[in-house]
Every structure is written in C-alpha cells, then in structure tokens.
Amino acid sequence: MSSRTSRVAAGIIIFSSACAVSAQPKITSDSLSYADLVLRPDAGQIAVVETAHAEDATVPLQNAVAVYDKSGRKLSTFDPCSGCKYTAPDWSPDGQSLAFLGVANSETSIFEARDGQARRIAQLPGVARNLKWSRDGKSLAFLITAQPHDGGHAVGQHRRAGVIEVPHDTQRITILPADGGDPHPASPDGLWVYEFDWRPDTSGFVAVVAEGDADNLWYQARLVTLSAQGDVHDIALPRMQIARPRVSPDGKKVAFIGGLMSDEGYDSGDVFVTDLASGQTDNVTNGFRGSVNSVSWSGNRLLGGITWYGSTGTALIDPSGHSAPSLSVRPETIDARDGRVSVSANGKTLAYVAESFNSPAHLVLGAPGAGHPITPASAANIGLEVSIEDVRWHCDGREIQGWLLTPRGGTPARRLIIDAHGGPTGAVTPFFIGSQAFGHGLVGDMLRAGYAVFFPNFRGSTGEGEDFVLANVNDMGDGPLKDVLAGLDEVERKLSIDDRHAGLFGYSYAGFLTMWAATHTQRFAAIVSGAGMADWTSYYSQTVIPAWVDLFIGGQPPYPNMEAYDRVSPIRYLKDAKTPTLLENGDNDSGAPPEQAEAFWKGLLFYKVPTKLILYPGESHHFHDPINIRKQSADTIAWFDQWLAK
C-alpha cells in the first residue's frame, strides 16, 4: 500500500494513491457492521444486512442478508447475487417469507427467502430501495429510479457540460404482486417519492414527495396521499420538514416527524398526528425535551425512537398528546431499518443494533426498556482504553451536553481536540471508537495519539427539544461558538490545561463553524476545517442543496438578501484570523464544493496565517476510499501535533 504526492504548490496538496493487497485482510468481531435490521412479526427471528470489513481492504469483504434466532445464533446467510448491495429486508405479515433488494450495476433484483432458500422473483432496471410488504401480504411495494441519489451530495456530482438545466427527477412507488406478475408503477411520472407507507386496506399510500430537483427539494417536500392508481392529494400542514410517515392500524390517521432537519435521513423533531378524514393535525409531543427520530404504531399507542441529551432510546407516546412520553434511554446509539427500533406485531418485543464508545455494533432483543445483547458486545483488543464522561455546562440560560473521551493509562492527556458535529441539526451520540468508518476512525486515532476529545452538542443540536434545535436559525456562528467556548472552559478545568493545548476540528456545517472560529476567536492553538462554507452567497450558487441554506439564513435566497448572507460569511472577517488552519475537502463534493475551502485558504495566505489546503481525489462529502480516510486522519493529527503545545 502506498501514497504519493502528485502536485504540491503553495500549500495546496492533491495526492493520488495506489494499493496492492498481498495477503488476506484481517477480520475481527469488530469488523462487522449491521444495517436495516427488522424483527419478524412474532419476534422469533431477526433479519439484518451484515457487512464484513477489514482495515486493509479497499472494499467490503461480504455483504449479505443474515437471519438470527432469539439467542443470537445465525440461522441463514443469503448472498444470491454476485456483486449486489443488499438493502431493505422485510418480513411478510405471516412471518413465512423474507423479501429483500439486491442492486448491482444500476439494476435491481427482488429476492424472496423461504425455508432457508432465496430466489429472485423480479429483476428490473434502475435502483430500488425501501421495500415493504402490504399488510395483507399480497403485494410488495418499493421505490425505484433511474436517477439514483444518496442524500444528494453524499455521492458527489458528475462533471457537467452543455446546456445546464434544473433537474426534474422521478422516483416512483412500484407494486409487485407477491404471487407473480409484472411490477407496475403506483405513483405518477415526474414525482420524486422520498418515503411512503401502505394504507392498511392496500388502497394506496401516504408519502413524502416533491417535484423537481430531488437533492434540493427534500428540504421543502410535502405530505400526500396516493391512490393505487396514482392520484395525488396534498395533506395541508404548517410549514415544516417531514419524515417517517406511518399510517395507523385502522387507516384513519398518519403519524410523522415534523421539525427543522438537515440532510435527508437525519430525521428529528416532534411527532405530529393527522386525521386523514378531517385533516386536523396535532403536535402530540409539543414541549418534549428530546428529539424524536422515528415513530411507529404499537396498537393504539406510538413508539418513538429518540435522542435525549447525547444518548438514544425509545419513548412510548400517547397519540392524543394528553400524557408525557415514557422514556427508556441509554448511553449508546441504537438503530434499525425503520428507525431506532424494530417492533413485533404485538408491541411487546423490540430489536435493534446498538453500539457505544467502547462497544462495537451488536444485536439487541427484548421488551421495551429491557433489551439484552444477543451477539457479542465486547470489543476485541483495539489498543485503546478510554474514560468517558457526560459533561454538562450552561450558556445563555441553556443546559448544554457533550461527551469527553480521555485515553487511560500512561501520562494523563495534556492536549485536547474539540470535535464539532455537522448538520447543524444533529448530535454526537456514542459510536464505537474502534470503527474505521469515516470520521469515527479519526477519533480513535486522536485518542491513540494521546489527545482528549470533546464532542459538544451546542445549540441547534438534536436531543434537547425543538426550541433548542431552532436556536441557531439566523445565528449559525456566534451562538454555537459561544456554547463551544463555554464547554472549552469547563473541559480545560477538568484536564488542567490551557488554550495552548486546545485545537478545534469540524466537518460540513462544522467546517463553517471552524472557519467562523478562525475569524472570531484566538482561543485555539490550531484549527482543522473540513468541507466548510466560507462565503454563503457564492456557496448558494455552487451547492446542489441551496434550499438547506434557506432554512437557516433569512428564509430566502441571497439575491435580495446579500447583507444577511454577508454578515454570517467567515470570508468577510479574514483580517481577524490568526490561528493556524488546515483546510480539507473532497475534490468531488457537490454539497460543500472545494471552491469554498480554496477561497478561505487564499485569504489566509494573503493575511500570512499559517495554512494548508488538502483536496482528496475522487471523494464527495462522505469519504469512501479507505486510503483517503486514513490519509485524512493522519493529515489532521499531524496538523495538531505541529501546532498544539506539548
């Protein structure tokens, strides 16, 4: 394995990499990742997409659908399609069949597994996702498109040429009869369906949709009913972002998440319930001090998956809103296919994937609030012992939460890196520090290098209610930075260090926040800014998701509103920058274009601030190449090593 520099000029580095694997990659119990977990309706078995990784491999070793029994014993592994990426396993209502998707080369296969054998029941062009059985077990529905997206900018953007037009994308609900027959579309052409749920009588769906540019318009998507013949009717709602629609068992109501959110898939907010006959909509968690990330019906009650002050769990919710949610929360991150948890038909059993800072992903099963691991939950030797502290402090009358990780053994940590999260509507909840995933592996490397790492969930984060989430609207820089600096004071007291030993790291929205810090404070000895936004006006025209910006700055585009955009653009304050700053970006990032990092870098050079810009080849917003991921980690730590006091 090698890495070589191909171009170096005035502090900007673009490198290319080559890799040769001479031996079988090493696999440990920590190398397994799980996705799309779903519990059989009778709670007898769990299906999950299982991927085995290896630190020195450039691609996953194995992607398969696995089935486990209640004790954690693996019963079956299904991998019927060479080169397929599997998603969306779903049990039939009677629990006798397991359907799932396999996608390879922009073609989708639909498989049905029964009695330990999987067979292909349909194959069609395009990329499909979100496979769901109808409640009578007679049909399967799924979303399919010839224009695949992945939360927009996560997969980057192809170079464009010729006449450039606004995209008009289509992703359709398609129905496949379970007993044979051809699939047929159930939503009209020209409509992008982001999410859907069957109505119990199979007469149609409730869905989140938009027309036009699918990357951008998710931020303005609307809730509709769709008949099986494709008729679309809007559900009138207050202005909000919408996610996770779930129709009640009697078909009379739909519950969904509504609030201020960031990228597609990072769902959070309050739970709203709409009567489908009258159209009346009620916020049934109004005033809740956490954030609801998913919702499902459990009889006549709702079960929410939640974030609560940096932890995750579940909440039993009264759909009338008359009683407060009943919570079960642990210092871990939990996940399943349709939210935080998968629920049995009778609502008495939950299953999910869990991980924490010191425990790799594992399967959990049990009654609400009483789940227990059924696969190993202890880490193999990763050469790292860490102390974990839930830190609380106050700023502007708000309680702020964060996580402080310090390496154990040897000399106490004398240097600190604050790792600010992106979003901004998101939160740091516990993740396994032995993971090599983008962003997570960096944290483990920081700890191994002797740094303490602090994750502040500043204003605008999820987990402390919608008022807290909304607190950074039209205040993307000053308020969150004030919370971070107050947290820095608290942690410096705990570690007995000063500002000479403190660095700041941030990526995506936090790339902007680190640029803001570079031009508004000299508290940090060094800063690393990844995929940030230096100039909101030019960013608005460069990014594929300008509607995201509208949510947080002024509520409208910059063209009639230049002054408001200028006020919050770090590039306008470059003359005040003094802190050594490293800029990092994927060279194919269409969500946070590298031109933003380059503009900030050139300004720092002009003012003679120590700086460097590194562009990583072929990477979009989320890095995928393990070589680039490891290189970005090494570059980041080297910068802090250079500038922080020992």
Secondary structure, 3 states (H helix, E strand, C coil): CEEEEEEEECCEEEEEEECCCCCCCCCCHHHEEEEEEEECCCCCEEEEEEEECCCCCCCCCEEEEEEEECCCCEEEEECCCCCCEEEEEEECCCCCCEEEEEEECCEEEEEEEECCEEEEEEEEECEEEEEEECCCCCEEEEEEECCCCCCCHHHCCCCCCCCCCCCCECEEEEEEECCCCCCEECCCCCCEEEEEEECCCCCEEEEEEECECHHHHHHHCEEEEEECCCCEEECCCCCCEEEEEEECCCCCEEEEEEECCCCCCCCCEEEEEEECCCCCEEECCCCCCCEEEEEEEECCEEEEEEEECCEEEEEEECCCCCCCCEEEEECCEEEECCECCEECCCCCCEEEEEEECCEEEEEEEECCCCCEECCCCCCCCCCCCEEEEEEEEEECCEEEEEEEEEECCCCCCCEEEEEECCCCCCCCCCCCCCCCCCCHHHHHHHHHCCEEEEEEECCCCCCCCHHHHHHHCCCCCHHHHHHHHHHHHHHHHHHCCCHHHEEEEEECHHHHHHHHHHHHCCCCCEEEEECCCCCHHHHHHHCCCHHHHHHHCCCCCCCCCHHHHHHCCHHHHHHHCCCCEEEEEECCCCCCCHHHHHHHHHHHHHCCCCEEEEEECCCCCCCCCHHHHHHHHHHHHHHHHHHCCC
